[in-house]
Amino acid sequence: MQNFYDVLKYLKRFGVYIHVGKRLWDIEMAALEVDNLYKAGVLPEKEYAQMKLVLAREHRLEERNDD
């Protein structure tokens, strides 16, 4: 898992489709969904950690671009 698109593809496997309208908001919503799937015991710890790192990086980049 290397980018935000990979995270979105993974979430679609669980029927989670995200499009809030602003990319930053989409990233934040994806982070919430990843947290919920992990808490529900659906995501393995390794994949959870990878997704959280990708989302954190994408969030930082998007905040820089938003300024």
N, C-alpha and C positions, 0 to 999 in steps of 0.2 A: 504494500500500500504506500503510494508515493505522493498522491495529491488529493485535493478536495473531490475531484471527479471520482476517484477510486472509492472514497468513503461513501459518496452518494450511491454508486453502483452497489456497494455492499449492503447499504441500508435498504435498497429496493428489494433485496432478497427476502426481507422481512415485511415487505409491504409498506415501507416508510418512504414516502415521496415528499420532498421538501422544495418549495418555491415560495418564499415569503415576498420577494420583490427586490430586495437589496442583498447583494452578495454577502455583506458582513452579517446581516440578519440570518441568512441561510446557513452560514457557518456556525453561528451561535445556536440555531435550532438543531443542527446536526449534532452538535456537542451534547445538547440535552437528550436527544434521542439515543445517542451512543451510551450515555450514562444510564438511561432507563433500561436499555437492553442488557447492559452489564449487571445492573442491580437485579434484573429478573433472572440472571443466570444463563442467558442465551449466548453471550459473547465470552469466548475464552480470554483470559487475562492478557495474553500476548497480543491478540488482535485489538483489544481495548486500548492497551498502551500505545500501539502503533497509530491507531486512529486519533487518539488524544494528542499525540505529538504532531501529526499532520495538521489537525484542526488548529492547534495553537500556532503553528508556523503560518498557516494560511490567514489566520486572524490578524497576526502581527503585520503581515504583508499588506493585507487589505486596509488596515488602519493607517499605514504609511501612505498608501495610494489615495486614501480618502481625504487626506489633509490638503 
